[in-house]
Amino acid sequence: MNITLRQLKVFERVARRLSFTRAAEELYLTQPAVSMQIKQFEESVGLPLFERLGKKIFLTRAGEELYRLSRQVSQQLEEAEQLIEELKGTDGGRLVVAVASTVHYFAIRLLADFCKSYPKVRVNFKVTNRKGLLRMLEDNEVDTVLMGQPPEELDLFAEAFMENPLVLIAPADHPRAGQKSIRLEDLQNETFLMREQGSGTRNSVERFFAERGVRILASMEMNTNGAIKQGVEVGLGLGLVSIHTVERELADGRVVVLDVESFPIVRQWYIVHRAGKRLTAAATAFEDFVRSEAQRFVLPFDGSLGSSPAEAVGSGPSS
């Protein structure tokens, strides 16, 4: 067979996703370009590798065997690339970091400070939801992930590096703003703005209320923290968010944190990578940086956030 590494890479991604469109998006190629690479690959192999049934594509027997081999080749190439990057040390090399959408509110500043210390490291920074992070970990597409509680069923290294308090925010003119020790039962008629199903924040909140026998009667689903915060500002309902996402809104007095019994819900942020993954020097340096410096870039939580937005912000994160 006369095949190229490019063809093998394109085939492996199409076979993994079983979609020419998704493969093209992830490889930053046009769909015709992906189709052409697959056509040339199949001509070199001399056998069809995909079959189309309705609107879906499936691997043929030959495709399944080549996909298994292509995965092995891809992993070996990744190991070779990691070895080269490791030999370059932290004066150079590449770092691929992915963070949960909630984390990016402070991760951007954290990364900026890291890049000042390691200016020659080439960084690829990705922001996505929990589902996207787990897919990238499973496919070994990233060096390090910063996220909430990772699932136990995946073979991952996970280390908590900082607390992540979830708080209940309301519009600044909400009737209960400034009230002390609000009972959970008193909020049952409120509309709650919630993240999408499968979100780590959503899972924690639903478990929290279920354990206390409190039923939320009305909720509105939104897929970003930005949408939730804007919804709270205009009075659509109450929002359950990480304290690390509302620094500006609290400072500007656009929202307040309600003083509700049993709140905040204290979760953890985790450093995560594949178990057994051989980290480059740059990735190791970044994880060490997160462990030692992350706390500087987040809003401090002292339990008095419900009383005054100004007090809530305090001095803010240092730079």
C-alpha positions, 0 to 999 in steps of 0.5 A, spaced: 500 500 500 502 507 498 498 511 503 500 517 507 500 519 514 495 524 512 490 519 509 491 515 515 490 521 520 483 523 516 481 516 516 482 515 523 478 521 525 472 519 520 472 512 523 472 514 530 466 519 529 463 515 523 461 522 520 465 526 514 462 532 517 465 532 524 471 529 522 472 535 517 470 540 523 475 537 528 481 537 522 479 544 520 478 541 513 473 542 508 468 536 507 470 535 500 477 535 502 476 529 507 472 525 502 478 526 497 483 523 502 478 517 504 477 516 496 485 516 495 486 511 501 481 506 499 484 506 492 490 505 495 488 499 500 484 496 494 477 495 499 471 499 501 472 501 508 466 505 509 458 503 507 453 508 507 446 505 510 441 511 509 444 517 512 449 513 516 456 511 515 459 504 518 465 501 517 466 495 513 470 489 516 476 492 512 475 498 515 474 496 522 481 492 522 485 498 519 481 503 524 484 498 530 491 499 526 490 506 525 489 508 532 496 504 534 499 508 529 496 515 531 498 513 539 505 511 537 506 518 533 503 522 539 508 518 543 514 520 539 511 527 539 511 528 546 518 525 547 521 530 542 517 536 546 519 533 552 527 533 550 525 541 548 524 542 555 519 548 558 524 553 554 519 550 548 515 545 546 507 544 546 502 544 551 494 542 549 490 544 555 482 544 555 478 547 561 470 546 563 466 552 560 466 554 568 473 554 569 475 559 563 473 565 567 479 564 571 483 559 567 485 565 562 488 569 567 492 563 570 494 561 563 496 568 561 501 568 567 504 561 566 505 564 559 509 570 562 513 565 565 514 560 560 514 564 553 517 559 548 511 554 550 506 554 544 499 553 547 493 550 544 487 552 549 480 549 549 474 551 552 468 546 552 463 543 556 463 536 560 461 532 555 467 535 550 472 534 556 471 527 557 471 525 549 478 529 549 480 525 555 478 519 552 481 520 545 487 522 548 487 529 545 489 533 550 495 534 555 491 536 561 484 538 563 481 543 568 474 541 570 469 539 576 469 531 579 471 527 573 467 520 572 470 514 576 469 509 570 474 512 566 482 511 567 484 518 569 489 521 574 485 526 578 487 531 583 483 536 586 487 543 586 481 548 589 475 549 592 469 551 587 463 553 591 456 553 588 452 559 590 445 562 589 445 568 585 439 573 584 437 580 581 440 586 585 432 588 587 430 581 589 425 581 595 430 576 599 436 580 597 440 581 604 435 577 607 439 572 612 439 564 613 433 563 607 430 556 608 430 552 602 423 551 602 422 558 601 425 558 594 420 552 592 416 557 588 422 560 585 424 559 577 431 556 577 436 557 571 439 551 570 445 548 566 444 543 561 443 535 562 449 532 564 453 538 566 457 537 572 454 543 576 447 541 574 448 534 577 451 537 583 445 541 584 440 536 583 443 531 588 443 537 593 436 538 593 434 531 592 438 529 598 434 534 602 427 532 600 426 539 596 423 539 589 424 545 584 417 546 581 420 551 575 426 551 572 429 553 565 435 550 562 440 554 559 447 551 556 452 557 558 453 560 565 453 567 561 446 566 559 444 564 566 447 570 569 444 575 564 437 571 565 438 572 572 440 580 571 433 581 567 429 577 572 428 570 569 429 567 575 435 565 580 441 562 578 446 556 581 453 558 579 460 557 581 462 563 585 468 564 580 464 566 574 460 572 577 466 576 579 464 582 575 457 582 576 457 582 583 462 588 583 457 592 578 452 590 583 448 587 577 446 580 581 447 578 589 448 572 592 443 570 596 444 567 604 441 560 603 441 555 608 446 549 606 449 554 601 454 554 598 455 547 595 462 546 595 465 542 590 472 541 587 476 543 581 481 538 578 487 537 574 486 531 570 489 527 565 489 520 562 492 515 567 499 513 565 500 519 560 507 521 559 507 528 560 511 533 557 516 538 561 511 543 559 505 540 561 508 538 568 510 545 569 503 547 567 500 542 572 505 545 578 503 552 576 496 550 577 497 547 584 501 553 586 498 559 583 491 558 581 488 560 588 491 567 586 486 568 580 479 567 583 474 570 587 475 569 595 469 566 598 468 568 606 461 566 606 458 573 607 457 574 599 449 575 600 450 582 604 454 586 599 456 586 592 462 590 594 464 586 600 463 580 596 469 582 591 474 584 596 480 586 593 479 581 587 484 576 584 492 579 584 495 579 577 
